[in-house]
Amino acid sequence: MSNPHRKAARAKRQGRYVPPAGLFDFLESYDHDDLPDGAWQAMIEDGVKAYNKEFGAHIDPFDGFMAYVEAKK
């Protein structure tokens, strides 16, 4: 079985961000896509900060936002 922490570290070194399982489900409650773009981005980044606080993670809010946007495509 592979170590998920090593996998995430390798992906980060290669320039790809791999979000933890459950982040996108958590962020769905912060996804108010009827907001203007800047406000929507701020809401998602606030969701990443809340996720960090609740689960003890250390995800950069902008990286989390970008991963969420990519996943929504």
Secondary structure, DSSP 8 states (H G I E B T S, - for coil): ---HHHHHHHHHHTT-----TTHHHHHGGG--TTS-HHHHHHHHHHHHHHHHHHHT----HHHHHHHHHHHH-
